[in-house]
């Protein structure tokens, strides 16, 4: 989409440009809180799995050729151990909830907060730019509407599904590590060290997924409201891209900085090539004129283009998609 530049009216309301270059989507504060919860749960998981392992009877053996350990770990005991391990993971990582109770899942607190915050931000921006929108779509009307509640339910269910996957992977990994070590008579201390390492791997994966989820939900909530404004009011709105111009930013993300896209185009971008993972970019609502140009002040656009070109130059990239 082309940019429409207005040079005269300083009172013109254009897309809101986030002040944070590292976190334009505004996820870091919420992610920090979620990570503290994740760390506490994994600390509990680590100690619980070690306690479970220590419940297995073991005796040191000294043969002519080797010194090792023999575990009382029959097939029946192995089945009991795996069942207990699954129960621990469900209780600690999933609060022992069921899929139909995903709305009560502990991570849903952060999901609901992020979706609400993104929706409020989008509503405020669109209301500031469009008198029609301000008159017709209050925040109360939005958050109590059936479409909003349905979208929030989908976001919660998706998050729950992701965490079920994290739990399944952790159980399979821990079970394999422990059983293989028991089979060869490894030192219990070595097995406990391996348990700590594998729990740490799962924790890192959980934090990575949480980052993807919360930033994605903040973006999706704004995109959903822009889309809803187009459907219900016929508003000529779009999403103005604000990249996180970090050393780790991907070129395909950086070159979108200062450009506008439809909600469908943004959704398509994030559905391909792993673009949604570890992305810190944000998109803010904007309005288009009758020719499809983005309405914003020249000074704001110039600053954004300058920042984008500076990043591209520093990373030896060309300013084109």
Secondary structure as a PSIPRED ss2 file (coil, helix, strand):
# PSIPRED VFORMAT (PSIPRED V4.0)

   1 X C   1.000  0.000  0.000
   2 X C   1.000  0.000  0.000
   3 X E   0.000  0.000  1.000
   4 X E   0.000  0.000  1.000
   5 X E   0.000  0.000  1.000
   6 X E   0.000  0.000  1.000
   7 X C   1.000  0.000  0.000
   8 X C   1.000  0.000  0.000
   9 X C   1.000  0.000  0.000
  10 X C   1.000  0.000  0.000
  11 X C   1.000  0.000  0.000
  12 X C   1.000  0.000  0.000
  13 X C   1.000  0.000  0.000
  14 X C   1.000  0.000  0.000
  15 X C   1.000  0.000  0.000
  16 X C   1.000  0.000  0.000
  17 X C   1.000  0.000  0.000
  18 X C   1.000  0.000  0.000
  19 X C   1.000  0.000  0.000
  20 X C   1.000  0.000  0.000
  21 X C   1.000  0.000  0.000
  22 X C   1.000  0.000  0.000
  23 X C   1.000  0.000  0.000
  24 X C   1.000  0.000  0.000
  25 X C   1.000  0.000  0.000
  26 X C   1.000  0.000  0.000
  27 X C   1.000  0.000  0.000
  28 X H   0.000  1.000  0.000
  29 X H   0.000  1.000  0.000
  30 X H   0.000  1.000  0.000
  31 X H   0.000  1.000  0.000
  32 X H   0.000  1.000  0.000
  33 X H   0.000  1.000  0.000
  34 X H   0.000  1.000  0.000
  35 X H   0.000  1.000  0.000
  36 X H   0.000  1.000  0.000
  37 X H   0.000  1.000  0.000
  38 X H   0.000  1.000  0.000
  39 X H   0.000  1.000  0.000
  40 X H   0.000  1.000  0.000
  41 X H   0.000  1.000  0.000
  42 X H   0.000  1.000  0.000
  43 X H   0.000  1.000  0.000
  44 X H   0.000  1.000  0.000
  45 X H   0.000  1.000  0.000
  46 X H   0.000  1.000  0.000
  47 X H   0.000  1.000  0.000
  48 X H   0.000  1.000  0.000
  49 X H   0.000  1.000  0.000
  50 X H   0.000  1.000  0.000
  51 X H   0.000  1.000  0.000
  52 X H   0.000  1.000  0.000
  53 X H   0.000  1.000  0.000
  54 X H   0.000  1.000  0.000
  55 X C   1.000  0.000  0.000
  56 X C   1.000  0.000  0.000
  57 X C   1.000  0.000  0.000
  58 X E   0.000  0.000  1.000
  59 X E   0.000  0.000  1.000
  60 X E   0.000  0.000  1.000
  61 X E   0.000  0.000  1.000
  62 X E   0.000  0.000  1.000
  63 X C   1.000  0.000  0.000
  64 X C   1.000  0.000  0.000
  65 X C   1.000  0.000  0.000
  66 X C   1.000  0.000  0.000
  67 X E   0.000  0.000  1.000
  68 X E   0.000  0.000  1.000
  69 X E   0.000  0.000  1.000
  70 X E   0.000  0.000  1.000
  71 X E   0.000  0.000  1.000
  72 X C   1.000  0.000  0.000
  73 X C   1.000  0.000  0.000
  74 X C   1.000  0.000  0.000
  75 X H   0.000  1.000  0.000
  76 X H   0.000  1.000  0.000
  77 X H   0.000  1.000  0.000
  78 X H   0.000  1.000  0.000
  79 X H   0.000  1.000  0.000
  80 X H   0.000  1.000  0.000
  81 X H   0.000  1.000  0.000
  82 X H   0.000  1.000  0.000
  83 X H   0.000  1.000  0.000
  84 X H   0.000  1.000  0.000
  85 X H   0.000  1.000  0.000
  86 X H   0.000  1.000  0.000
  87 X H   0.000  1.000  0.000
  88 X H   0.000  1.000  0.000
  89 X H   0.000  1.000  0.000
  90 X H   0.000  1.000  0.000
  91 X H   0.000  1.000  0.000
  92 X H   0.000  1.000  0.000
  93 X H   0.000  1.000  0.000
  94 X C   1.000  0.000  0.000
  95 X C   1.000  0.000  0.000
  96 X C   1.000  0.000  0.000
  97 X C   1.000  0.000  0.000
  98 X C   1.000  0.000  0.000
  99 X H   0.000  1.000  0.000
 100 X H   0.000  1.000  0.000
 101 X H   0.000  1.000  0.000
 102 X H   0.000  1.000  0.000
 103 X H   0.000  1.000  0.000
 104 X H   0.000  1.000  0.000
 105 X C   1.000  0.000  0.000
 106 X C   1.000  0.000  0.000
 107 X C   1.000  0.000  0.000
 108 X H   0.000  1.000  0.000
 109 X H   0.000  1.000  0.000
 110 X H   0.000  1.000  0.000
 111 X H   0.000  1.000  0.000
 112 X H   0.000  1.000  0.000
 113 X H   0.000  1.000  0.000
 114 X H   0.000  1.000  0.000
 115 X H   0.000  1.000  0.000
 116 X H   0.000  1.000  0.000
 117 X H   0.000  1.000  0.000
 118 X H   0.000  1.000  0.000
 119 X H   0.000  1.000  0.000
 120 X H   0.000  1.000  0.000
 121 X H   0.000  1.000  0.000
 122 X H   0.000  1.000  0.000
 123 X H   0.000  1.000  0.000
 124 X H   0.000  1.000  0.000
 125 X H   0.000  1.000  0.000
 126 X H   0.000  1.000  0.000
 127 X H   0.000  1.000  0.000
 128 X H   0.000  1.000  0.000
 129 X H   0.000  1.000  0.000
 130 X C   1.000  0.000  0.000
 131 X H   0.000  1.000  0.000
 132 X H   0.000  1.000  0.000
 133 X H   0.000  1.000  0.000
 134 X H   0.000  1.000  0.000
 135 X H   0.000  1.000  0.000
 136 X H   0.000  1.000  0.000
 137 X C   1.000  0.000  0.000
 138 X C   1.000  0.000  0.000
 139 X H   0.000  1.000  0.000
 140 X H   0.000  1.000  0.000
 141 X H   0.000  1.000  0.000
 142 X H   0.000  1.000  0.000
 143 X H   0.000  1.000  0.000
 144 X C   1.000  0.000  0.000
 145 X C   1.000  0.000  0.000
 146 X H   0.000  1.000  0.000
 147 X H   0.000  1.000  0.000
 148 X H   0.000  1.000  0.000
 149 X H   0.000  1.000  0.000
 150 X H   0.000  1.000  0.000
 151 X H   0.000  1.000  0.000
 152 X H   0.000  1.000  0.000
 153 X H   0.000  1.000  0.000
 154 X H   0.000  1.000  0.000
 155 X H   0.000  1.000  0.000
 156 X H   0.000  1.000  0.000
 157 X H   0.000  1.000  0.000
 158 X H   0.000  1.000  0.000
 159 X H   0.000  1.000  0.000
 160 X H   0.000  1.000  0.000
 161 X H   0.000  1.000  0.000
 162 X H   0.000  1.000  0.000
 163 X H   0.000  1.000  0.000
 164 X H   0.000  1.000  0.000
 165 X H   0.000  1.000  0.000
 166 X H   0.000  1.000  0.000
 167 X H   0.000  1.000  0.000
 168 X H   0.000  1.000  0.000
 169 X H   0.000  1.000  0.000
 170 X H   0.000  1.000  0.000
 171 X H   0.000  1.000  0.000
 172 X H   0.000  1.000  0.000
 173 X H   0.000  1.000  0.000
 174 X H   0.000  1.000  0.000
 175 X H   0.000  1.000  0.000
 176 X H   0.000  1.000  0.000
 177 X H   0.000  1.000  0.000
 178 X H   0.000  1.000  0.000
 179 X H   0.000  1.000  0.000
 180 X H   0.000  1.000  0.000
 181 X H   0.000  1.000  0.000
 182 X H   0.000  1.000  0.000
 183 X H   0.000  1.000  0.000
 184 X C   1.000  0.000  0.000
 185 X C   1.000  0.000  0.000
 186 X C   1.000  0.000  0.000
 187 X C   1.000  0.000  0.000
 188 X H   0.000  1.000  0.000
 189 X H   0.000  1.000  0.000
 190 X H   0.000  1.000  0.000
 191 X H   0.000  1.000  0.000
 192 X H   0.000  1.000  0.000
 193 X H   0.000  1.000  0.000
 194 X H   0.000  1.000  0.000
 195 X H   0.000  1.000  0.000
 196 X H   0.000  1.000  0.000
 197 X H   0.000  1.000  0.000
 198 X H   0.000  1.000  0.000
 199 X H   0.000  1.000  0.000
 200 X H   0.000  1.000  0.000
 201 X H   0.000  1.000  0.000
 202 X H   0.000  1.000  0.000
 203 X H   0.000  1.000  0.000
 204 X H   0.000  1.000  0.000
 205 X H   0.000  1.000  0.000
 206 X H   0.000  1.000  0.000
 207 X H   0.000  1.000  0.000
 208 X H   0.000  1.000  0.000
 209 X H   0.000  1.000  0.000
 210 X H   0.000  1.000  0.000
 211 X H   0.000  1.000  0.000
 212 X H   0.000  1.000  0.000
 213 X H   0.000  1.000  0.000
 214 X H   0.000  1.000  0.000
 215 X H   0.000  1.000  0.000
 216 X H   0.000  1.000  0.000
 217 X H   0.000  1.000  0.000
 218 X H   0.000  1.000  0.000
 219 X H   0.000  1.000  0.000
 220 X H   0.000  1.000  0.000
 221 X H   0.000  1.000  0.000
 222 X H   0.000  1.000  0.000
 223 X H   0.000  1.000  0.000
 224 X H   0.000  1.000  0.000
 225 X H   0.000  1.000  0.000
 226 X H   0.000  1.000  0.000
 227 X H   0.000  1.000  0.000
 228 X H   0.000  1.000  0.000
 229 X H   0.000  1.000  0.000
 230 X H   0.000  1.000  0.000
 231 X H   0.000  1.000  0.000
 232 X H   0.000  1.000  0.000
 233 X H   0.000  1.000  0.000
 234 X C   1.000  0.000  0.000
 235 X C   1.000  0.000  0.000
 236 X C   1.000  0.000  0.000
 237 X E   0.000  0.000  1.000
 238 X E   0.000  0.000  1.000
 239 X E   0.000  0.000  1.000
 240 X E   0.000  0.000  1.000
 241 X E   0.000  0.000  1.000
 242 X E   0.000  0.000  1.000
 243 X C   1.000  0.000  0.000
 244 X C   1.000  0.000  0.000
 245 X C   1.000  0.000  0.000
 246 X C   1.000  0.000  0.000
 247 X C   1.000  0.000  0.000
 248 X C   1.000  0.000  0.000
 249 X C   1.000  0.000  0.000
 250 X C   1.000  0.000  0.000
 251 X H   0.000  1.000  0.000
 252 X H   0.000  1.000  0.000
 253 X H   0.000  1.000  0.000
 254 X H   0.000  1.000  0.000
 255 X C   1.000  0.000  0.000
 256 X C   1.000  0.000  0.000
 257 X C   1.000  0.000  0.000
 258 X C   1.000  0.000  0.000
 259 X C   1.000  0.000  0.000
 260 X E   0.000  0.000  1.000
 261 X E   0.000  0.000  1.000
 262 X C   1.000  0.000  0.000
 263 X H   0.000  1.000  0.000
 264 X H   0.000  1.000  0.000
 265 X H   0.000  1.000  0.000
 266 X H   0.000  1.000  0.000
 267 X H   0.000  1.000  0.000
 268 X H   0.000  1.000  0.000
 269 X H   0.000  1.000  0.000
 270 X H   0.000  1.000  0.000
 271 X C   1.000  0.000  0.000
 272 X C   1.000  0.000  0.000
 273 X C   1.000  0.000  0.000
 274 X C   1.000  0.000  0.000
 275 X C   1.000  0.000  0.000
 276 X C   1.000  0.000  0.000
 277 X C   1.000  0.000  0.000
 278 X C   1.000  0.000  0.000
 279 X C   1.000  0.000  0.000
 280 X C   1.000  0.000  0.000
 281 X C   1.000  0.000  0.000
 282 X E   0.000  0.000  1.000
 283 X E   0.000  0.000  1.000
 284 X E   0.000  0.000  1.000
 285 X E   0.000  0.000  1.000
 286 X E   0.000  0.000  1.000
 287 X E   0.000  0.000  1.000
 288 X E   0.000  0.000  1.000
 289 X C   1.000  0.000  0.000
 290 X C   1.000  0.000  0.000
 291 X C   1.000  0.000  0.000
 292 X C   1.000  0.000  0.000
 293 X C   1.000  0.000  0.000
 294 X E   0.000  0.000  1.000
 295 X E   0.000  0.000  1.000
 296 X E   0.000  0.000  1.000
 297 X E   0.000  0.000  1.000
 298 X H   0.000  1.000  0.000
 299 X H   0.000  1.000  0.000
 300 X H   0.000  1.000  0.000
 301 X H   0.000  1.000  0.000
 302 X H   0.000  1.000  0.000
 303 X H   0.000  1.000  0.000
 304 X H   0.000  1.000  0.000
 305 X H   0.000  1.000  0.000
 306 X H   0.000  1.000  0.000
 307 X H   0.000  1.000  0.000
 308 X H   0.000  1.000  0.000
 309 X H   0.000  1.000  0.000
 310 X H   0.000  1.000  0.000
 311 X H   0.000  1.000  0.000
 312 X H   0.000  1.000  0.000
 313 X H   0.000  1.000  0.000
 314 X H   0.000  1.000  0.000
 315 X C   1.000  0.000  0.000
 316 X C   1.000  0.000  0.000
 317 X C   1.000  0.000  0.000
 318 X C   1.000  0.000  0.000
 319 X C   1.000  0.000  0.000
 320 X C   1.000  0.000  0.000
 321 X C   1.000  0.000  0.000
